[in-house]
C-alpha cells in the first residue's frame, strides 16, 4: 500500500509541476524571477518522476532531490537579485552560497555513500541524513528572513510561493529527523512525500504575479543570525565528512581518531564561541565585507536615543553616565569617563561609566586642552598620539599627561554645542581595538554634538531650578523681614516706655518677658536664615595672606580653636574682602564638621605660580559622591538645619578672582579644602593694604 501511494503520489506531483513549468514558460521574458520559477517547477517535476520510476530509496532519487532543492533556492535568490539594493548582494551571495555548499556536500555523500535504503549498521555517521537536516533548517531560516525583509505589499506577494517552499522543506526536516532517531529511513514518510508535494502545487499556481512590485531589504540581525547558523552547519558538515573519511581510510584506528577529532574540534568551538574577542572580530569582519556601511544608522540612532532618554529601572542613572554609555555603545567600548568645563576653562572629571579603576586627578585638563578641542573639534585617537610622543605637536601638547599614560584610554570625543566645548568623553579600549575610519569620525562627531545638546539643556534646566530656589529663598526672606519689622516695632515701644516706667517692678517684669520672647523669635529667624551678604567687589591686587588668615582665625576662635601654620611671608593676587568671606565660610564649615576636641588648621604654602591656603579638619568627612555631585550646589548640605550656600558662595568668590578650590575628603577622617590663587612674585616692593595691616 505504501509503495502504491509513493509511486502514484510522486507521479501526480510530476504531472502537476510539469504543467506549472509549461504554464510559467511564456513569462520567462519578464525577468530572472520568472525563469527561476520555471526551473524550480521543472526540477521538482524531474525529481518526482525519477522517484516514481526508480523508487524513493535510490541514489538517483536522492540526487534529484538535492537538485530540486537547489532550484527552489535559486528562486529565492532571484527575489533578492531583482529587488535588493546592489550594496546588499554581497551579503545575500554569502548566505545563499553557504547553504549551496551544504547541498553540494549532500550530493557528494549521496553519490559516494551507502544508499538511502541502507540499514542502521551501514549508515555509519548518517552523513546524508545530517546534511539533509542542515539544509532543511537553513532553507527555512532563509525563507523566514526573505519574508520579514519585505515591505507589507511584498509580503502579500511572497506569501504563497514561500509557503509552498516552506511546506516542502518542513516535510523533509521531519523525514530526516525521524529517520535519524530511528536509525533507518522512514518508509511511511518517504511514501507519502509525493502526495505532500503535489498538494503545494496550487499554492505555486496562485503566485503567478509574484514577479511584480517586490521590495526587500536585508537586515543586519538576519544576516548575523543566518551566518551564525551557516557557521554551525559548516562545522557539523566538516565533522561529518572528516569522520566519514576517517572511518573509510583508517581501518582499526578509525574509532580512536574519530573520538580525538570530535573532542578536539569541540574544545576549539567551546573556547572560540564564548570569547568576546572572537565575537567582536566576527562582527567587524561581517560589517566590513558584507555591508556598504559599517553602521546601521537607524539602529544606532534608536539605541542612542533610548540610552539617553531611559534611565535604568530602580535607581536612575545620572544623565552624564548615560551620555558616556551612549557614545561607548557605538564603538563597543567597555568603559568611559566625562570631563566637563568648570567655568574657568579648566576641566574636571564629572562622571564615569564602568571605569572605577581610572586614576584621574581633580584637575582633569587645563584651558589649553579646552581651547584646542573648541577650535578644532577634532576626535583624537590616543594610540596615534602616543606613537608621536617624541614630536611636540599641537595635538600631543593638548592632551593631559595622565590621559596619555592611561593605556586603557582609547579615543577622546569633544562635545561641542554651537561651537563651544561643553566637555570631553574619553572612551575605554574595546576588546578589538581598531583604527577609526571616516564613518566612525562622522558618526561620533554627530553623536557628540547631540550629547552636548542634551548636557547643555540639562545644565540650563539646573540653572533655572537654582534660580527658582533662590526666588523662593527671597520670598521667604521677605516674610522673615516682615517678622523682624514687627519685632523692631515691639522693642521700640518697650524702649519708649522704659523712659517713663523704668522704676516700676511690674513694668520691669513685663519688659524682661518681652525681651525673652523677642530673643527667642529672633533666634528662630536666625535658624531659618543664613548669613548671605557679599562684600563690595574690588579688583584683585597683591595682598599679604598671613594677616588676613589671622583675622579669620581670631573671629572664629570663640567657637573652637583655630590654628594657623605655614609660610607667613606670601603675597597673592586677590580681593581681600571676598577672600576673607570665602575663608570664613570654609572655616565655619570645618568647625561645624569637627568634634569639640579637634582644632581646625589653616595652612599657607606656595606651589609653583600659586598660593595655596588649606583649611583642614578632622571631622566627619564627606563621601566621594557628595563631593562630586552635591558639595558645591546651592541648598545641598549634610548639616542639620544648614542652607548649603557656604561652599557654593566660597567657590563663586574664589572663581571670580581667578582661583579655584579643590577638596579631598574621607568619611570619618576629615576634609581638606585647598584654595588656589595666583602668587604675587615681587613681594618685597609691594605696599601692604592699610586695612589688612591695621588688623
ROROFI-344738 format. One line per 8 residues: number of its first residue (from 0); their letters; for each residue x, y, z of C-alpha. Coordinates in steps of 0.001 Angstrom, whole numbers, plus 500000, padded with zeros to 6 digits. Layout:
BEGIN
NUM = a = X/Y/Z ~ ...
//
This chain:
BEGIN
0 = xxxxxxxx = 500000/500000/500000 ~ 502824/502446/500905 ~ 504659/501629/497677 ~ 501457/502234/495682 ~ 500851/505616/497336 ~ 504501/506576/496849 ~ 504542/505718/493147 ~ 501275/507404/492238
8 = xxxxxxxx = 501788/510353/494627 ~ 505154/511187/493046 ~ 503669/510668/489592 ~ 500885/513148/490379 ~ 503448/515646/491655 ~ 505471/515206/488446 ~ 502432/515915/486279 ~ 501322/518959/488282
16 = xxxxxxxx = 504740/520636/488437 ~ 505460/519857/484796 ~ 502190/521626/483968 ~ 503219/524566/486151 ~ 506578/524793/484370 ~ 504818/524896/480994 ~ 502337/527466/482313 ~ 505093/529776/483550
24 = xxxxxxxx = 507212/529227/480410 ~ 505719/532153/478414 ~ 506668/534509/481257 ~ 510420/533870/481048 ~ 510869/537151/479193 ~ 509654/539011/482300 ~ 512957/538508/484091 ~ 515065/536275/486271
32 = xxxxxxxx = 512275/535512/488758 ~ 510066/534001/486058 ~ 512936/531943/484665 ~ 513785/530692/488149 ~ 510136/529760/488754 ~ 510126/527661/485555 ~ 513392/525979/486583 ~ 512188/525228/490116
40 = xxxxxxxx = 508915/523702/488904 ~ 510692/521726/486169 ~ 513331/520322/488539 ~ 510599/519376/491020 ~ 508785/517535/488246 ~ 512001/515697/487284 ~ 512611/514697/490936 ~ 509077/513392/491292
48 = xxxxxxxx = 509334/511469/488003 ~ 512691/509882/488925 ~ 511351/508899/492331 ~ 508191/507390/490851 ~ 510170/505435/488250 ~ 513087/504197/490367 ~ 511645/504284/493887 ~ 512345/506760/496701
56 = xxxxxxxx = 515153/504713/498248 ~ 517675/505083/495433 ~ 520707/507286/494976 ~ 519176/508785/491816 ~ 516105/509876/493730 ~ 518228/511429/496495 ~ 520463/513218/493983 ~ 517471/514605/492093
64 = xxxxxxxx = 516059/515815/495431 ~ 519223/517880/496007 ~ 518880/519363/492502 ~ 515198/520161/493238 ~ 516193/521988/496450 ~ 518802/523991/494559 ~ 516072/525056/492118 ~ 513877/526463/494889
72 = xxxxxxxx = 516926/528090/496495 ~ 517689/529774/493153 ~ 514132/531136/493035 ~ 514544/532714/496467 ~ 517867/534189/495396 ~ 516196/535650/492310 ~ 513823/537614/494557 ~ 516854/539255/496160
80 = xxxxxxxx = 518630/539715/492843 ~ 515713/541606/491368 ~ 514690/543789/494268 ~ 517513/544116/496798 ~ 519888/547056/496715 ~ 523184/546315/494985 ~ 525131/547024/498188 ~ 523366/544126/499874
88 = xxxxxxxx = 524081/541492/497227 ~ 527462/540532/498700 ~ 525705/539541/501895 ~ 522985/537656/500012 ~ 525579/535759/497959 ~ 527408/534740/501130 ~ 524232/533497/502832 ~ 522928/531501/499885
96 = xxxxxxxx = 526401/530285/498974 ~ 526793/528733/502425 ~ 523554/526777/502017 ~ 524529/525816/498474 ~ 527735/524341/499893 ~ 525670/522167/502230 ~ 523640/520959/499230 ~ 526841/520135/497349
104 = xxxxxxxx = 528169/518130/500291 ~ 524865/516281/500490 ~ 525143/515426/496800 ~ 528680/514072/497246 ~ 527751/511966/500263 ~ 524643/510660/498483 ~ 526555/509558/495381 ~ 529593/508007/497106
112 = xxxxxxxx = 527970/506765/500327 ~ 525527/503980/501131 ~ 522096/504243/499587 ~ 519078/505565/501430 ~ 517786/502064/501909 ~ 520828/501017/503922 ~ 520338/499670/507378 ~ 521309/501430/510566
120 = xxxxxxxx = 524524/499421/510793 ~ 525616/500637/507350 ~ 524580/504264/507768 ~ 527636/504980/509925 ~ 527534/508610/510956 ~ 524310/509230/508964 ~ 526087/511802/506832 ~ 523318/512171/504269
128 = xxxxxxxx = 520657/512478/506976 ~ 522596/515106/508931 ~ 523299/517174/505820 ~ 519651/516891/504764 ~ 518553/518230/508163 ~ 521078/521073/507933 ~ 519841/522107/504503 ~ 516186/521965/505574
136 = xxxxxxxx = 516834/524085/508668 ~ 518966/526570/506751 ~ 516408/526822/503963 ~ 513595/527510/506422 ~ 515661/530254/508078 ~ 516247/531896/504684 ~ 512530/531655/503903 ~ 511759/533461/507153
144 = xxxxxxxx = 514408/536137/506544 ~ 513208/536778/502985 ~ 509619/537160/504172 ~ 510463/539525/507060 ~ 512771/541624/504846 ~ 509961/542658/502513 ~ 507542/545536/502779 ~ 503889/544884/503601
152 = xxxxxxxx = 502963/544703/499891 ~ 505912/542447/499142 ~ 504948/540043/501912 ~ 501488/539634/500388 ~ 503081/538727/497043 ~ 505661/536356/498585 ~ 503294/534628/500990 ~ 502069/531866/498635
160 = xxxxxxxx = 505354/530781/496973 ~ 507277/530940/500256 ~ 504560/528911/501969 ~ 504894/526232/499277 ~ 508678/526120/499691 ~ 508354/526040/503482 ~ 505902/523086/503337 ~ 508323/521084/501189
168 = xxxxxxxx = 511279/521686/503491 ~ 509308/521217/506717 ~ 508220/517793/505446 ~ 511834/516967/504553 ~ 513006/518072/508002 ~ 510518/515764/509689 ~ 511544/512904/507388 ~ 515255/513324/508159
176 = xxxxxxxx = 514680/513806/511884 ~ 512529/510677/512277 ~ 514965/508637/510176 ~ 517929/509823/512220 ~ 516272/508989/515532 ~ 515016/505561/514369 ~ 518246/504547/512613 ~ 516548/503632/509307
184 = xxxxxxxx = 514723/505580/506652 ~ 511026/506036/507426 ~ 509261/504278/504554 ~ 505885/505762/505524 ~ 507115/509371/505319 ~ 509028/508665/502106 ~ 505949/507092/500578 ~ 503651/509988/501427
192 = xxxxxxxx = 506077/512717/500382 ~ 504882/512724/496785 ~ 501312/513453/497882 ~ 502508/516258/500184 ~ 504490/517889/497367 ~ 501563/517557/494969 ~ 499322/519391/497454 ~ 501503/522555/497346
200 = xxxxxxxx = 501187/522845/493544 ~ 498032/525022/493798 ~ 499913/527486/496029 ~ 502559/527866/493360 ~ 499909/528260/490670 ~ 498233/531081/492613 ~ 501512/533051/492799 ~ 501577/533961/489111
208 = xxxxxxxx = 502035/537679/489869 ~ 504911/537169/492263 ~ 507352/538895/489912 ~ 505799/542367/490210 ~ 506107/545064/492850 ~ 508615/543466/495220 ~ 510744/545446/497680 ~ 513015/543613/500118
216 = xxxxxxxx = 515725/544812/502469 ~ 518277/542634/504222 ~ 518516/543362/507952 ~ 521781/543069/509855 ~ 520137/540955/512512 ~ 519020/538439/509915 ~ 522495/538440/508414 ~ 524237/537701/511704
224 = xxxxxxxx = 521700/535012/512595 ~ 521963/533306/509235 ~ 525746/533458/509155 ~ 525843/532009/512648 ~ 523580/529197/511523 ~ 525738/528691/508445 ~ 528850/528521/510604 ~ 527217/525889/512805
232 = xxxxxxxx = 526097/523963/509735 ~ 529554/524157/508215 ~ 531082/522952/511462 ~ 528739/519967/511617 ~ 529239/519233/507929 ~ 533021/519223/508283 ~ 532767/516916/511271 ~ 530539/514506/509324
240 = xxxxxxxx = 532795/514465/506253 ~ 536048/514109/508188 ~ 534665/511339/510385 ~ 533328/509541/507307 ~ 536732/509730/505622 ~ 538499/508563/508771 ~ 536132/505598/509021 ~ 536720/504666/505383
248 = xxxxxxxx = 540511/505054/505316 ~ 541959/504319/508767 ~ 540600/500834/509482 ~ 541166/499766/513100 ~ 542425/503230/514088 ~ 539239/504889/512857 ~ 537362/504814/516158 ~ 540026/506462/518385
256 = xxxxxxxx = 540866/509001/515659 ~ 537198/509928/515274 ~ 536841/510396/519030 ~ 540001/512519/519141 ~ 538819/514691/516235 ~ 535368/515264/517727 ~ 536848/516051/521144 ~ 539446/518465/519761
264 = xxxxxxxx = 537024/520315/517492 ~ 534502/520603/520340 ~ 537144/522084/522646 ~ 538125/524630/519970 ~ 534466/525587/519452 ~ 533859/525957/523200 ~ 536926/528211/523500 ~ 536186/530435/520493
272 = xxxxxxxx = 532416/530880/520549 ~ 532051/532361/524090 ~ 535096/534615/523568 ~ 534208/538347/523448 ~ 537255/538930/521251 ~ 536099/536367/518697 ~ 532556/537739/518599 ~ 533858/541296/518194
280 = xxxxxxxx = 536197/540163/515385 ~ 533331/538345/513681 ~ 531061/541416/513789 ~ 533808/543674/512435 ~ 534556/541342/509521 ~ 530882/540931/508628 ~ 530228/544677/508758 ~ 533374/545399/506741
288 = xxxxxxxx = 532934/542890/503933 ~ 529190/542281/503637 ~ 527726/545774/504018 ~ 528325/549038/502233 ~ 528350/550938/505543 ~ 529882/549927/508835 ~ 526887/551049/510896 ~ 523166/550518/510753
296 = xxxxxxxx = 522473/554205/511301 ~ 518792/553784/512048 ~ 519524/551143/514681 ~ 522371/553154/516189 ~ 520228/556277/516458 ~ 517350/554397/518078 ~ 519715/552834/520606 ~ 521371/556190/521288
304 = xxxxxxxx = 518018/557892/521922 ~ 516827/555084/524176 ~ 520040/555100/526232 ~ 519921/558854/526815 ~ 516203/559059/527441 ~ 515568/555961/529549 ~ 517368/555642/532908 ~ 517844/552222/534488
312 = xxxxxxxx = 514879/550884/536381 ~ 515120/551165/540149 ~ 517900/553705/540698 ~ 518025/556235/537875 ~ 521484/556880/536465 ~ 522594/560466/536051 ~ 522499/561936/532571 ~ 526319/562144/532441
320 = xxxxxxxx = 526712/558356/532834 ~ 524039/557689/530202 ~ 525767/560093/527823 ~ 529049/558189/528195 ~ 527339/554855/527562 ~ 525508/556201/524510 ~ 528846/557084/522899 ~ 530620/553938/524104
328 = xxxxxxxx = 527963/551625/522650 ~ 528720/552888/519144 ~ 532324/551656/519197 ~ 531599/548794/521658 ~ 533872/550420/524229 ~ 533530/548794/527663 ~ 534011/551990/529695 ~ 534361/555754/529576
336 = xxxxxxxx = 534552/558985/531544 ~ 533277/562542/531095 ~ 535280/565729/531624 ~ 533351/568998/531844 ~ 534444/572620/531982 ~ 534337/574343/535374 ~ 533700/577877/534095 ~ 537364/578955/534082
344 = xxxxxxxx = 538465/576973/531028 ~ 539802/574076/533076 ~ 538111/570685/533058 ~ 537326/568181/535804 ~ 536223/564538/535736 ~ 532496/564720/536335 ~ 531284/561150/535726 ~ 532473/557634/534908
352 = xxxxxxxx = 530875/554565/533356 ~ 532292/551108/534126 ~ 535708/552644/534850 ~ 536273/552641/538635 ~ 539990/551912/538341 ~ 540714/555074/536326 ~ 543184/557260/538231 ~ 542241/560780/537204
360 = xxxxxxxx = 543297/563970/539002 ~ 540752/566511/540167 ~ 542010/568977/537552 ~ 541443/566747/534515 ~ 542551/569241/531843 ~ 543698/572822/531539 ~ 542427/575701/529436 ~ 544930/574681/526743
368 = xxxxxxxx = 543037/571437/526186 ~ 539729/573267/526121 ~ 540997/575794/523572 ~ 542375/573056/521268 ~ 539194/570994/521091 ~ 536975/574059/520895 ~ 538977/575391/517963 ~ 539480/572156/516014
376 = xxxxxxxx = 536559/569924/517078 ~ 538868/567006/516377 ~ 538269/563427/517565 ~ 541613/562184/518883 ~ 542864/558589/518755 ~ 545215/558370/521709 ~ 547240/555472/520272 ~ 548258/557612/517312
384 = xxxxxxxx = 549220/560473/519642 ~ 551288/558117/521828 ~ 553230/556956/518774 ~ 554179/560593/518132 ~ 555184/561364/521720 ~ 558708/562213/520650 ~ 557400/565051/518483 ~ 555936/568025/520325
392 = xxxxxxxx = 552951/568614/518032 ~ 549862/570630/518887 ~ 547641/567608/519417 ~ 550057/565865/521767 ~ 550617/569013/523802 ~ 546873/569497/524272 ~ 546221/566016/525689 ~ 546718/565831/529503
400 = xxxxxxxx = 549688/563743/530664 ~ 547585/561493/532893 ~ 545422/560575/529900 ~ 548459/559815/527757 ~ 549742/557499/530471 ~ 546434/555629/530806 ~ 546869/552689/528419 ~ 543192/551711/528581
408 = xxxxxxxx = 542113/555152/527241 ~ 541406/554862/523512 ~ 539549/557810/521940 ~ 538673/561362/523041 ~ 535404/562762/521658 ~ 534685/566510/522099 ~ 531162/567619/522982 ~ 530576/570846/521066
416 = xxxxxxxx = 527421/572922/521400 ~ 527205/575894/518997 ~ 530998/575969/518723 ~ 531569/575906/522479 ~ 533122/572938/524248 ~ 530843/571515/526931 ~ 533013/568541/527760 ~ 535107/565600/526595
424 = xxxxxxxx = 534190/561909/526601 ~ 537141/559522/526932 ~ 536270/556033/525654 ~ 537939/552926/527028 ~ 539745/550489/524762 ~ 537365/547840/523302 ~ 538125/544149/523105 ~ 539040/544508/519428
432 = xxxxxxxx = 540742/547893/519176 ~ 540996/549217/515641 ~ 541853/552349/513710 ~ 538864/554627/513220 ~ 537771/555453/509688 ~ 535668/558240/508197 ~ 532384/556580/509181 ~ 533495/556382/512818
440 = xxxxxxxx = 534564/560023/512846 ~ 531368/561266/511214 ~ 529070/559283/513493 ~ 530978/560114/516691 ~ 531043/563793/515750 ~ 527281/563950/515179 ~ 526502/561949/518314 ~ 528935/564096/520329
448 = xxxxxxxx = 527092/567226/519238 ~ 523790/565640/520228 ~ 525166/564653/523645 ~ 526441/568217/524104 ~ 522940/569497/523362 ~ 521447/567176/525985 ~ 524015/568266/528569 ~ 523542/571949/527751
456 = xxxxxxxx = 519794/571575/528114 ~ 520235/569752/531424 ~ 522581/572487/532683 ~ 520054/575114/531624 ~ 517302/573307/533490 ~ 519529/573035/536545 ~ 520336/576752/536397 ~ 516657/577542/536075
464 = xxxxxxxx = 515848/575304/539043 ~ 518575/577017/541076 ~ 517189/580440/540150 ~ 513735/579299/541172 ~ 515059/578119/544534 ~ 516791/581456/545045 ~ 513498/583160/544197 ~ 511793/581002/546793
472 = xxxxxxxx = 514529/581918/549268 ~ 513970/585614/548556 ~ 510244/585265/549093 ~ 510889/583523/552399 ~ 513311/586313/553305 ~ 510554/588871/552644 ~ 508281/587099/555126 ~ 511078/586999/557676
480 = xxxxxxxx = 511702/590706/557189 ~ 508052/591275/557987 ~ 508503/589407/561268 ~ 511675/591374/562004 ~ 509787/594611/561424 ~ 507183/593544/563972 ~ 509909/592709/566476 ~ 511569/596084/565932
488 = xxxxxxxx = 508262/597843/566487 ~ 507667/595907/569677 ~ 511167/596633/571023 ~ 510816/600317/570083 ~ 507672/600526/572152 ~ 509404/598880/575102 ~ 512274/601364/574827 ~ 509930/604341/574876
496 = xxxxxxxx = 508023/603067/577878 ~ 511250/602351/579729 ~ 511984/606075/579894 ~ 508774/606584/581877 ~ 508365/603377/583850 ~ 511891/602092/584358 ~ 511449/602017/588161 ~ 508137/600142/588126
504 = xxxxxxxx = 508667/596478/589165 ~ 505660/595304/587155 ~ 506956/597016/584029 ~ 510371/595507/584581 ~ 508842/592026/584698 ~ 506862/592653/581516 ~ 509933/594087/579791 ~ 512033/591049/580666
512 = xxxxxxxx = 509310/588732/579402 ~ 509015/590734/576192 ~ 512781/590696/575660 ~ 512934/586928/576217 ~ 510145/586399/573712 ~ 511785/588688/571169 ~ 515171/586968/571585 ~ 513543/583570/571139
520 = xxxxxxxx = 511797/584734/567982 ~ 514969/586294/566580 ~ 516925/583106/567282 ~ 514255/581220/565398 ~ 514582/583631/562478 ~ 518364/583228/562502 ~ 517933/579469/562442 ~ 515790/579823/559324
528 = xxxxxxxx = 518112/582231/557567 ~ 521862/582077/556887 ~ 524332/584945/556594 ~ 524358/585716/552888 ~ 525959/589137/552476 ~ 528759/589733/549991 ~ 531437/592340/550493 ~ 531943/595111/547983
536 = xxxxxxxx = 533623/593601/544938 ~ 537044/595085/544218 ~ 539696/594424/541620 ~ 542148/591738/542819 ~ 545514/593126/543906 ~ 548642/591986/545695 ~ 547998/591444/549411 ~ 549783/589522/552183
544 = xxxxxxxx = 547945/586360/553154 ~ 549129/585909/556770 ~ 547323/588924/558372 ~ 544075/588071/556599 ~ 544246/584425/557752 ~ 544999/585589/561291 ~ 541922/587789/561316 ~ 539679/584934/560084
552 = xxxxxxxx = 541115/582632/562763 ~ 540638/585216/565526 ~ 536999/585740/564565 ~ 536258/582015/564854 ~ 538298/581102/567954 ~ 535411/581831/570327 ~ 533642/578796/568800 ~ 536615/576414/568530
560 = xxxxxxxx = 540432/576594/568492 ~ 541720/577597/565046 ~ 545451/577053/564380 ~ 547429/578821/561626 ~ 550641/577434/560131 ~ 552882/577541/557071 ~ 554697/580307/555236 ~ 553741/583733/556581
568 = xxxxxxxx = 555573/585918/554038 ~ 553471/585032/550991 ~ 551655/587538/548798 ~ 548834/586695/546415 ~ 546530/588433/543947 ~ 543012/588704/545412 ~ 540256/590956/546674 ~ 540753/590913/550482
576 = xxxxxxxx = 537067/591291/551325 ~ 535922/588462/549072 ~ 538814/586217/550117 ~ 538086/586805/553801 ~ 534424/585983/553276 ~ 535254/582796/551351 ~ 537728/581608/554016 ~ 535196/582399/556736
584 = xxxxxxxx = 532682/580107/555033 ~ 535212/577280/554731 ~ 536426/577642/558332 ~ 532861/577733/559612 ~ 532059/574538/557704 ~ 535163/572907/559176 ~ 534126/573965/562708 ~ 530619/572599/562206
592 = xxxxxxxx = 532004/569258/560991 ~ 534662/568878/563746 ~ 534320/567475/567257 ~ 534977/569849/570161 ~ 538420/568438/570968 ~ 539851/568734/567440 ~ 541128/572187/566316 ~ 540790/573467/562769
600 = xxxxxxxx = 544043/574241/560929 ~ 544648/576944/558308 ~ 547893/576271/556439 ~ 549608/578563/553909 ~ 552173/577489/551320 ~ 553459/578278/547839 ~ 553057/575882/544886 ~ 554761/576983/541666
608 = xxxxxxxx = 552807/580050/540475 ~ 550079/579810/543106 ~ 549488/580352/546799 ~ 547631/577511/548470 ~ 545518/578130/551579 ~ 544400/574862/553181 ~ 541524/574573/555658 ~ 541955/571229/557417
616 = xxxxxxxx = 539645/569488/559856 ~ 539465/566033/561419 ~ 535690/565845/561401 ~ 533112/563517/559899 ~ 534270/563939/556287 ~ 532213/563529/553129 ~ 531598/560717/550644 ~ 533045/560987/547101
624 = xxxxxxxx = 529523/561048/545683 ~ 528588/564059/547843 ~ 531814/565891/546954 ~ 531350/565407/543211 ~ 527601/565838/542938 ~ 526308/567937/545858 ~ 529010/569884/547724 ~ 529137/572970/545515
632 = xxxxxxxx = 525455/573035/544659 ~ 523328/575632/546469 ~ 520947/574376/549139 ~ 522731/570993/549439 ~ 524098/570386/552943 ~ 524885/567473/555277 ~ 524424/569663/558376 ~ 521120/569566/560169
640 = xxxxxxxx = 519396/572889/559515 ~ 522123/574028/557079 ~ 521267/576028/553952 ~ 524091/574668/551803 ~ 525179/578043/550410 ~ 528532/578413/552196 ~ 530658/576159/549966 ~ 528766/577351/546885
648 = xxxxxxxx = 529425/581007/547697 ~ 533068/580324/548642 ~ 533799/578727/545261 ~ 531910/581511/543468 ~ 534047/584149/545200 ~ 537326/582322/544560 ~ 536485/581644/540911 ~ 535638/585330/540386
656 = xxxxxxxx = 539210/586191/541489 ~ 540784/583734/539001 ~ 541363/580938/541515 ~ 539933/577507/542215 ~ 539047/575190/545090 ~ 539973/571526/545429 ~ 538534/569161/548015 ~ 539986/565984/549496
664 = xxxxxxxx = 537744/564232/551978 ~ 537226/560809/553518 ~ 534363/559800/555707 ~ 535180/559660/559438 ~ 538689/561029/558723 ~ 538150/564677/557848 ~ 538346/567089/554960 ~ 540874/569442/553379
672 = xxxxxxxx = 539739/572435/551309 ~ 542545/573927/549193 ~ 542171/577446/547818 ~ 544479/578226/544855 ~ 545128/581869/543913 ~ 547845/583484/541765 ~ 551042/584327/543669 ~ 552487/587880/543696
680 = xxxxxxxx = 556169/587418/542789 ~ 557567/590906/543583 ~ 556635/590761/547246 ~ 559494/592934/548548 ~ 558362/596189/546925 ~ 554656/595615/547423 ~ 552725/598079/549559 ~ 550646/596359/552166
688 = xxxxxxx = 546974/597215/552235 ~ 546461/599537/555201 ~ 543249/597937/556342 ~ 544759/594478/556464 ~ 547940/595796/558090 ~ 545943/597541/560814 ~ 544110/594336/561537
//
